[in-house]
């Protein structure tokens, strides 16, 4: 379980290079100094014909929004993380192509080069056809009862096909120093239960298109069209049954309601229709005993549904799920059909990314830390870590300084909050010990290479069950453009990939660094005290460490945030889910406040700087710098999808929400009371 968020970057020069990544971005003459380039980039991104008190997102991002086109191979594109991810792809591509061209120099590089080359070998993939699937399809053909079903379910789970349920490994909520298997609801092909259950016209149309897609994929496997269509209908009915049993995503956010620790005996009693010993034997862990069932009612219903479903329907469902999750390693026809529905129809994306981009991503997924070691050697300046740690310490000091100002929190709870913050650990850049991938056997076939990597990761995770938690382990690769807080470990993680501009640059004005990565640090710190994180103490244990009256006051303030964000309209009739996004919204509101306080403390030490961007004070640059990392373009289709599945609010409201509820923003831009960015009523938690 973890609360995560995205924040991205490059160097000062890369802020200007963002223009080269988008053909429609205005071109400007070279400037003589980095400071002048930075200033021009900030101003070109803005639209100063818009009042900052009316719509600050458009004020800060309007220039970029007006002159940027959504790339055809993307369903969304951000001035922050998308540009950085694109640049990182180029860096990783160069590393992998060099590794492929110079074999024999280093075992890790050889493995990286071989994996990437196998992905790029389209002729071999086309020639193999569906042969790589045949052993698995033969196993599926043998499913006649629940015993054979669960053996095949285990085999499919080991290769990344989450039929019926999903299995992961994390710390025990009540014993956070010990790992436990997490058995979760799953088994769906569409992104969320709502896609099966909503009755509006668009949802009904998508369901018809989904069934048509299933039939086409089964036809590519060799089924006749009529039989494939009949099977698709039965598969959809089966998945709809699982969707009805599934909890909404917002309800899954409550750790108190998703902790049900049992052993194998308890699992058999909970869902007796399925032979769980056969499943555990198939995944290679027959003695697995430390298990948490997130949604017991789902497992009861799923087991009964599976036991009552005709074997021919189960076989069709397993074949579909197999080809769905492994389409990326199959011939082009499978990839094209997979993209036609999930990329084009569901997300509004016009084109598949180029093959090399997909192969870089696949290699990164398979051998991430091995690739990350080479990435760090190239891309991560040594002093960036020191600067980032100093900023985190300032953010933590700002959080501590703000606690006495909260009139809803009593003294004992406030002191325990300080103790939790002091127990928090920070990870910056990259791990001290790199993962060993010697267990991944990379051969000539891309399909086999992928399955070897997936099996390795599946086994690596399950091997941890019942063992002590390794708190030094990283849960992100260093090249990932992201950051997160883990409440079970009470840790914040900031990979090297995010410690770049526009979020961070060692040569940036302090206002922009604090508005960028500083806000991200405050965001992640606040996750430790949002509606989920606050339920875990400093050791990571799920326990109520707040006094009851303080809990009540917190929940009242959280309700204000939920209602506020639920009022934001993404498209006509499509609103943000304030319940699903509550934790991220609380973190955003707290993060901007802590970053601003830390910046003011920095100014007190170093002296207030002169204006560094024409027409903006230093405080205004702080807020503009924050907002410009979140400038975003997205297709209407992906906007609707993200409102359903993403615990983060859309980028526009990640800017407007925190700033409209922060009095210091209104003061910086002299916004009159009652203006949209200075409302009469505000929400405040931290």
C-alpha positions in Angstrom: 0.0 0.0 0.0 1.4 3.4 -0.9 0.4 6.8 -1.7 2.2 8.1 -4.8 2.4 11.1 -7.0 4.2 12.3 -10.2 6.7 15.2 -10.4 9.2 15.5 -13.3 12.3 17.3 -14.8 15.5 18.2 -16.8 18.2 21.0 -16.6 17.8 24.7 -17.4 18.7 24.0 -21.0 16.0 21.3 -21.2 13.3 23.8 -20.2 14.0 25.4 -23.6 14.4 22.0 -25.3 10.9 21.3 -24.3 10.0 23.4 -27.4 11.9 21.1 -29.7 9.8 18.2 -28.4 6.6 19.8 -29.7 6.5 21.1 -33.2 3.9 23.8 -32.4 5.8 25.3 -29.5 7.0 28.9 -30.4 10.6 29.1 -31.5 12.8 31.9 -30.0 16.2 33.2 -30.7 19.0 31.8 -28.5 19.7 33.8 -25.3 23.0 34.8 -23.9 22.6 33.5 -20.4 20.8 30.6 -18.7 18.9 33.1 -16.5 17.6 34.9 -19.6 16.5 31.6 -21.1 14.8 30.6 -18.0 12.9 33.9 -17.7 11.8 33.7 -21.3 10.6 30.1 -20.9 8.5 31.0 -17.9 7.0 34.0 -19.6 6.2 32.2 -22.8 4.4 29.5 -20.9 2.1 32.1 -19.3 -0.9 34.0 -20.6 -0.9 37.3 -18.9 -4.1 38.4 -20.6 -5.8 36.2 -18.0 -6.3 37.4 -14.5 -4.4 35.3 -12.0 -7.3 35.9 -9.5 -9.8 34.5 -12.0 -8.1 31.4 -13.3 -4.5 30.9 -12.2 -4.0 27.7 -14.2 -4.7 29.5 -17.4 -2.7 32.5 -16.3 0.4 30.3 -15.6 -0.1 27.8 -18.4 -2.1 29.6 -21.1 0.8 30.3 -23.4 1.9 26.6 -23.4 -1.7 25.4 -23.7 -2.3 27.7 -26.7 0.8 26.7 -28.7 1.3 23.0 -27.8 -0.1 20.1 -29.7 -0.9 16.7 -28.1 1.6 14.2 -29.7 -0.3 11.6 -31.6 1.3 8.8 -29.6 0.1 10.2 -26.3 -3.3 10.5 -24.7 -2.0 13.2 -22.3 1.0 15.4 -22.4 2.5 17.5 -19.6 5.0 20.3 -19.6 6.5 18.7 -16.6 6.7 14.9 -16.5 5.9 14.1 -20.1 8.8 16.2 -21.5 11.1 14.7 -19.0 9.9 11.1 -19.6 10.5 11.7 -23.3 14.0 12.9 -22.7 14.7 10.0 -20.3 13.5 7.6 -23.0 16.2 9.0 -25.3 18.9 8.6 -22.7 17.8 5.0 -21.9 17.6 4.2 -25.6 21.2 5.3 -26.1 22.3 3.2 -23.1 20.5 0.1 -24.4 21.7 0.5 -28.0 25.3 0.8 -26.8 24.8 -2.3 -24.6 23.4 -4.2 -27.6 26.3 -3.1 -29.8 29.1 -3.9 -27.3 28.4 -7.3 -25.8 30.8 -9.1 -23.6 32.0 -6.1 -21.6 29.6 -6.5 -18.6 27.1 -9.2 -17.8 24.4 -6.7 -16.7 24.9 -4.7 -19.9 24.8 -7.8 -22.0 21.5 -8.8 -20.5 20.1 -5.3 -21.1 21.3 -5.3 -24.7 20.0 -8.8 -25.4 16.5 -8.0 -23.9 16.2 -4.8 -25.9 17.4 -6.4 -29.1 14.9 -9.2 -28.8 12.1 -6.7 -28.4 13.3 -4.8 -31.5 13.5 -8.0 -33.6 10.0 -7.8 -35.2 10.9 -10.4 -37.8 11.5 -13.0 -35.2 8.3 -12.1 -33.3 6.2 -12.3 -36.5 7.8 -15.6 -37.4 7.0 -17.1 -34.0 3.4 -16.2 -34.3 1.3 -17.7 -31.5 3.6 -20.6 -30.9 4.9 -19.1 -27.6 1.4 -19.3 -26.3 0.7 -22.9 -27.2 2.0 -24.6 -24.0 -0.2 -22.3 -21.9 -3.2 -22.7 -24.2 -2.8 -26.5 -23.9 -2.9 -26.1 -20.1 -6.1 -23.9 -20.4 -7.7 -26.5 -22.7 -7.3 -29.0 -19.9 -9.5 -27.0 -17.5 -12.4 -29.2 -16.6 -13.1 -28.5 -12.9 -12.0 -26.2 -10.1 -8.9 -28.3 -9.4 -7.5 -27.9 -12.9 -8.8 -24.3 -13.0 -6.8 -23.2 -9.9 -3.6 -24.9 -11.2 -3.9 -22.9 -14.4 -4.7 -19.7 -12.5 -1.5 -20.1 -10.5 0.5 -20.6 -13.7 -1.0 -17.5 -15.3 -0.4 -15.4 -12.2 3.3 -16.3 -12.3 3.5 -14.8 -15.8 1.6 -11.6 -15.0 -1.9 -12.6 -16.0 -4.1 -11.7 -13.0 -7.2 -13.9 -13.6 -9.9 -14.1 -10.9 -7.7 -12.2 -8.3 -4.5 -10.4 -7.9 -1.6 -11.2 -5.5 1.0 -8.8 -4.2 3.3 -8.6 -1.2 3.6 -5.7 1.3 4.2 -5.1 5.0 1.6 -6.4 7.4 -0.6 -3.4 8.5 -0.4 -4.5 12.1 3.1 -5.9 12.1 5.0 -3.6 9.6 8.4 -5.3 10.1 7.0 -8.5 8.5 5.9 -9.1 5.0 2.5 -10.6 4.1 0.8 -11.7 0.9 -2.0 -9.3 -0.2 -4.9 -11.1 -1.9 -6.9 -8.5 -3.8 -10.0 -8.4 -6.0 -9.2 -8.6 -9.7 -9.9 -10.6 -12.9 -11.4 -7.7 -15.0 -10.3 -6.7 -18.5 -11.7 -3.2 -18.5 -10.0 -0.6 -16.3 -12.6 -0.5 -13.5 -15.8 -2.1 -12.2 -17.7 1.1 -13.2 -17.1 0.3 -16.9 -19.3 -2.8 -16.4 -22.0 -1.3 -14.2 -22.8 2.2 -15.4 -25.9 2.5 -17.5 -25.2 5.7 -19.5 -25.2 5.6 -23.3 -21.4 5.9 -23.6 -20.8 3.0 -21.1 -23.2 0.8 -23.0 -21.4 1.6 -26.3 -18.0 0.9 -24.8 -19.2 -2.5 -23.5 -20.4 -3.5 -27.0 -17.0 -2.4 -28.4 -15.2 -4.3 -25.7 -17.0 -7.5 -26.5 -16.2 -7.0 -30.2 -12.5 -6.5 -29.3 -12.5 -9.7 -27.2 -13.9 -11.6 -30.2 -11.3 -10.2 -32.6 -8.5 -11.2 -30.2 -9.9 -14.7 -29.9 -10.1 -14.8 -33.7 -6.4 -13.9 -34.0 -5.8 -16.9 -31.7 -7.5 -19.1 -34.3 -11.2 -19.2 -33.3 -13.9 -19.0 -35.9 -15.7 -15.7 -35.9 -19.1 -17.1 -34.8 -17.6 -19.1 -31.9 -15.4 -16.1 -30.9 -18.4 -13.8 -30.7 -20.3 -16.3 -28.6 -17.3 -16.7 -26.3 -16.9 -13.0 -26.0 -20.4 -12.6 -24.8 -19.9 -15.3 -22.1 -16.6 -13.8 -21.1 -18.1 -10.4 -20.6 -20.9 -11.9 -18.5 -18.4 -13.6 -16.4 -16.3 -10.4 -15.9 -19.5 -8.5 -15.1 -20.2 -10.9 -12.3 -16.7 -10.2 -10.9 -17.3 -6.4 -11.3 -20.5 -6.6 -9.2 -18.6 -8.3 -6.4 -15.8 -5.7 -6.5 -15.6 -2.7 -4.2 -15.4 0.8 -5.6 -11.8 2.2 -5.7 -12.7 4.9 -3.1 -13.7 2.2 -0.6 -10.4 0.3 -1.1 -8.6 3.3 0.3 -9.6 2.6 3.9 -6.9 0.4 5.6 -9.2 -0.4 8.5 -11.7 -1.9 6.1 -9.2 -3.8 4.0 -7.2 -5.7 6.7 -8.3 -9.2 7.2 -5.4 -11.4 8.1 -5.9 -15.1 7.8 -3.9 -18.3 7.1 -4.4 -21.1 4.5 -7.0 -22.7 6.7 -8.9 -19.4 7.0 -8.7 -19.0 3.2 -10.2 -22.4 2.6 -13.0 -21.6 5.1 -13.7 -18.2 3.5 -13.9 -19.6 -0.1 -14.3 -23.3 0.2 -15.4 -23.8 -3.4 -11.9 -23.4 -4.7 -8.9 -25.7 -4.0 -6.4 -23.1 -2.7 -3.7 -25.7 -2.1 -3.6 -26.5 -5.8 -3.2 -22.8 -6.5 -0.4 -22.3 -4.0 1.3 -25.4 -5.4 1.1 -24.0 -8.9 2.7 -20.7 -7.9 5.5 -22.5 -6.1 4.6 -21.5 -2.5 2.6 -24.4 -1.0 3.4 -23.4 2.5 2.2 -19.7 2.2 0.4 -18.8 5.4 0.7 -15.0 6.0 -2.2 -13.7 3.9 -4.3 -10.5 4.0 -7.6 -10.6 2.2 -8.5 -7.1 1.3 -12.2 -7.7 0.4 -13.5 -11.0 1.9 -16.9 -10.7 0.3 -15.3 -10.6 -3.2 -13.4 -13.9 -2.5 -16.6 -15.5 -1.2 -18.5 -14.5 -4.3 -15.7 -15.1 -6.8 -15.2 -18.6 -5.6 -18.8 -19.4 -5.9 -19.1 -17.8 -9.3 -16.0 -19.7 -10.6 -17.3 -23.0 -9.2 -20.7 -22.5 -10.9 -19.4 -21.4 -14.3 -19.3 -23.9 -17.1 -15.8 -25.1 -17.9 -16.0 -24.0 -21.6 -16.7 -20.4 -20.3 -13.8 -20.6 -17.9 -11.5 -21.8 -20.7 -12.6 -18.9 -23.0 -12.1 -16.4 -20.1 -8.6 -17.7 -19.4 -7.6 -17.7 -23.1 -8.8 -14.1 -23.4 -7.0 -12.9 -20.3 -3.8 -14.6 -21.5 -3.8 -13.0 -24.9 -4.9 -9.6 -23.4 -2.0 -9.4 -21.0 0.6 -10.8 -23.3 -0.4 -9.0 -26.5 2.7 -6.8 -26.3 5.0 -9.8 -27.0 3.0 -11.2 -29.9 2.9 -10.3 -33.6 1.8 -6.9 -34.8 -1.8 -7.9 -35.4 -2.3 -8.5 -31.7 -0.7 -5.3 -30.8 -2.7 -3.3 -33.3 -6.0 -4.8 -32.1 -5.1 -4.2 -28.5 -4.2 -0.6 -29.2 -7.4 -0.1 -31.3 -9.5 -0.6 -28.2 -7.5 0.3 -25.2 -5.4 3.0 -26.8 -7.7 4.6 -29.4 -11.2 3.9 -28.1 -10.7 4.1 -24.4 -7.9 6.7 -24.2 -8.3 8.7 -27.5 -4.7 8.1 -28.5 -4.1 8.4 -32.2 -0.9 6.3 -32.7 1.1 3.6 -31.0 4.5 4.9 -29.7 7.4 4.0 -31.9 8.7 0.5 -31.4 12.0 1.7 -29.8 10.0 3.6 -27.1 8.0 0.5 -26.3 11.1 -1.6 -26.2 12.9 0.8 -23.9 9.9 0.8 -21.6 9.7 -3.0 -21.7 13.4 -3.4 -20.8 13.0 -0.8 -18.0 10.1 -2.8 -16.6 12.0 -6.1 -16.8 15.4 -5.0 -15.6 14.8 -1.6 -14.1 17.5 -1.3 -11.4 20.2 -2.7 -13.8 19.3 -0.1 -16.3 19.0 2.5 -13.5 22.6 2.0 -12.4 23.8 3.1 -15.9 21.3 5.9 -16.0 22.5 7.3 -12.7 26.1 7.2 -13.8 25.1 9.5 -16.8 22.4 11.7 -15.5 22.5 12.4 -11.7 24.9 15.2 -10.6 26.5 14.3 -7.3 25.6 17.6 -5.5 21.8 17.3 -6.4 21.3 14.8 -3.6 22.8 17.2 -1.0 20.6 20.1 -2.2 17.5 17.9 -2.2 18.2 16.6 1.3 18.6 20.2 2.5 15.3 21.1 1.0 13.5 18.1 2.6 14.9 19.1 6.0 13.5 22.6 5.4 10.1 21.2 4.4 10.0 19.1 7.6 10.9 22.1 9.7 8.0 24.0 8.0 5.6 21.2 8.8 6.6 21.2 12.4 6.4 25.0 12.7 2.8 24.8 11.3 1.5 22.3 13.9 1.0 24.8 16.7 -1.1 26.9 14.4 -3.7 24.2 14.0 -6.4 24.9 16.5 -8.2 21.6 15.9 -5.3 19.5 17.1 -4.6 19.0 20.8 -1.2 18.9 22.4 -0.7 15.2 22.8 -1.7 14.4 19.3 0.4 17.2 18.0 3.4 15.8 19.8 2.8 12.3 18.4 2.7 13.9 14.9 6.1 15.4 15.5 7.4 12.1 16.7 6.1 10.4 13.5 7.7 13.0 11.3 11.0 12.6 13.2 10.9 8.9 12.6 10.4 9.4 8.8 13.3 8.4 6.5 14.1 9.9 3.1 15.5 8.2 0.0 17.1 10.4 -2.6 18.4 9.5 -6.1 19.1 5.8 -6.1 19.5 2.7 -3.9 22.7 1.9 -2.0 22.5 -1.7 -3.1 21.4 -2.6 -6.6 19.1 -5.5 -7.4 20.6 -8.8 -8.6 19.1 -10.0 -11.9 21.2 -13.0 -12.3 18.1 -15.1 -11.9 16.6 -13.7 -15.1 17.6 -15.9 -18.0 17.6 -13.8 -21.2 17.5 -15.9 -24.4 16.7 -15.1 -28.0 12.9 -14.9 -27.9 11.3 -11.7 -26.7 8.3 -13.6 -25.4 10.5 -16.0 -23.3 12.7 -13.1 -22.1 9.6 -11.2 -20.9 8.1 -14.2 -19.1 11.5 -14.9 -17.5 11.6 -11.4 -16.1 7.9 -11.5 -14.9 8.4 -14.9 -13.2 11.6 -13.6 -11.5 9.7 -10.6 -10.1 6.7 -12.7 -9.0 9.0 -15.2 -7.2 11.1 -12.4 -5.7 8.1 -10.8 -4.1 6.5 -14.0 -2.8 9.9 -15.1 -1.4 9.6 -12.2 1.0 6.3 -13.4 2.6 6.8 -14.1 6.3 10.2 -12.5 6.3 11.4 -9.2 7.8 10.7 -6.1 5.7 13.9 -4.7 4.0 13.5 -1.0 4.6 16.5 -0.3 2.4 14.7 -1.7 -0.6 13.5 0.8 -3.3 10.0 0.5 -4.8 10.9 2.7 -7.8 13.7 2.7 -10.2 16.0 5.7 -10.1 15.0 6.7 -13.7 11.3 6.9 -12.8 9.9 10.4 -12.9 7.9 10.2 -9.7 7.9 10.3 -6.0 6.0 8.6 -3.2 5.3 8.1 0.5 4.9 4.7 2.0 2.9 4.7 5.2 3.9 1.2 6.2 7.6 2.1 6.1 7.1 5.8 7.0 9.4 6.7 4.1 9.6 9.3 1.3 11.3 8.4 -2.0 12.5 10.8 -4.6 14.3 9.1 -7.5 16.9 10.8 -9.6 14.4 10.9 -12.4 12.3 13.6 -10.7 15.2 15.7 -9.5 15.3 17.7 -12.7 13.6 20.8 -14.1 11.0 22.2 -14.2 10.6 20.7 -10.7 14.3 21.0 -9.6 17.6 22.4 -10.9 20.6 23.3 -8.8 20.9 26.5 -10.8 17.2 27.5 -10.5 16.0 30.4 -8.4 15.0 29.1 -4.9 11.5 30.2 -5.6 11.2 27.7 -8.5 12.8 24.9 -6.7 10.6 25.3 -3.6 7.5 25.7 -5.8 8.5 22.7 -7.8 10.2 19.8 -6.0 9.6 21.5 -2.7 5.9 21.3 -3.1 6.4 17.7 -4.1 8.3 17.0 -0.9 5.6 18.8 1.1 3.0 16.7 -0.7 4.6 13.4 0.1 5.2 14.4 3.7 1.6 15.4 4.1 0.6 11.9 2.8 1.8 10.7 6.2 -1.1 12.6 7.7 -3.8 12.4 5.1 -7.0 10.3 5.6 -5.0 7.1 5.0 -1.5 7.9 6.2 -2.7 9.4 9.5 -3.9 5.9 10.6 -0.3 4.6 10.7 2.1 5.5 13.4 5.8 6.3 13.1 6.7 2.6 12.9 4.2 2.0 10.1 1.7 0.2 12.2 -2.0 0.6 11.6 -3.3 2.0 14.9 -5.3 4.9 16.2 -2.8 7.3 17.7 -5.1 10.3 17.6 -7.4 11.4 20.4 -11.1 10.9 19.4 -12.1 14.6 19.3 -9.1 15.3 17.1 -10.2 12.6 14.7 -13.6 14.2 14.5 -12.1 17.6 13.8 -9.9 16.1 11.1 -12.8 14.3 9.4 -14.8 17.5 9.3 -12.0 19.3 7.5 -11.4 16.3 5.2 -15.1 16.4 4.3 -14.7 20.1 3.2 -11.9 19.0 0.9 -14.0 16.1 -0.5 -16.9 18.3 -1.2 -14.8 21.0 -2.8 -13.1 18.7 -5.3 -16.4 16.9 -6.1 -17.6 20.3 -7.3 -14.9 20.6 -9.9 -16.2 19.7 -13.4 -13.7 18.1 -15.8 -16.1 18.0 -18.7 -19.9 18.8 -18.9 -21.5 16.3 -16.5 -18.1 14.7 -15.5 -16.8 15.7 -12.1 -13.8 14.9 -10.0 -14.4 12.0 -7.5 -13.7 13.9 -4.3 -13.8 10.7 -2.2 -11.3 8.8 -4.5 -8.9 11.7 -4.7 -9.2 12.8 -1.1 -5.7 11.7 0.1 -4.0 13.3 -2.9 -6.0 16.5 -2.5 -5.1 16.8 1.2 -1.5 16.2 0.3 -1.6 19.0 -2.3 -3.2 21.5 0.1 -0.6 20.7 2.7 2.3 20.5 0.3 2.0 24.0 -1.1 1.7 25.5 2.4 4.8 23.7 3.7 6.8 24.5 0.6 5.9 28.2 0.8 6.8 28.3 4.5 10.2 26.6 3.8 10.8 29.1 1.0 10.1 32.0 3.3 12.5 30.6 5.9 15.2 30.2 3.2 14.6 33.9 2.3 15.0 34.9 5.9 18.4 33.2 5.9 19.7 34.3 2.5 17.9 37.6 2.0 14.9 38.2 -0.2 16.1 37.9 -3.9 15.4 40.6 -6.5 12.8 39.8 -9.2 14.2 37.2 -11.5 11.4 37.0 -14.1 10.1 40.3 -15.6 6.8 41.3 -14.0 6.9 38.7 -11.2 7.9 39.1 -7.6 9.8 36.3 -6.0 6.6 35.1 -4.2 4.7 35.2 -7.5 7.4 33.2 -9.2 7.1 30.6 -6.5 3.4 30.0 -7.4 3.9 30.3 -11.1 6.8 27.9 -11.0 4.6 25.4 -9.1 1.8 25.7 -11.6 3.9 25.4 -14.7 5.0 21.9 -13.8 1.3 20.8 -14.1 0.4 22.3 -17.5 -1.4 19.4 -19.2 -3.1 18.5 -22.4 -5.3 15.3 -22.5 -7.9 13.7 -24.8 -11.5 13.8 -23.6 -11.5 10.0 -23.5 -8.5 9.7 -21.1 -9.9 12.5 -18.9 -13.1 10.4 -18.4 -11.0 7.3 -17.7 -8.8 9.1 -15.2 -11.7 10.5 -13.3 -12.8 6.8 -12.7 -9.4 5.2 -11.9 -6.9 7.8 -10.9 -6.6 8.8 -7.2 -5.1 12.2 -8.3 -7.3 15.1 -9.4 -6.7 16.4 -13.0 -3.7 18.7 -13.3 -5.8 21.9 -13.6 -7.4 21.3 -10.2 -4.1 20.3 -8.6 -3.2 23.9 -9.3 -6.4 25.7 -8.6 -7.5 23.7 -5.5 -4.4 24.2 -3.3 -3.9 27.9 -4.3 -7.5 29.0 -4.0 -7.4 27.7 -0.4 -4.1 29.3 0.5 -4.4 32.9 1.8 -0.7 33.7 1.0 -1.4 33.1 -2.7 -4.2 35.6 -2.7 -1.9 38.1 -0.9 0.9 37.6 -3.5 -1.4 38.5 -6.4 -3.7 41.0 -4.5 -6.8 39.0 -5.2 -10.0 40.5 -3.9 -12.2 38.5 -1.5 -14.8 36.6 -3.5 -12.8 36.1 -6.6 -12.5 32.5 -7.8 -8.9 32.2 -6.5 -9.8 33.9 -3.2 -13.2 32.4 -2.2 -15.2 33.3 0.8 -14.9 29.8 2.2 -11.7 27.8 2.3 -10.8 24.3 3.2 -7.8 23.7 5.4 -6.4 20.5 7.0 -2.7 20.9 7.5 
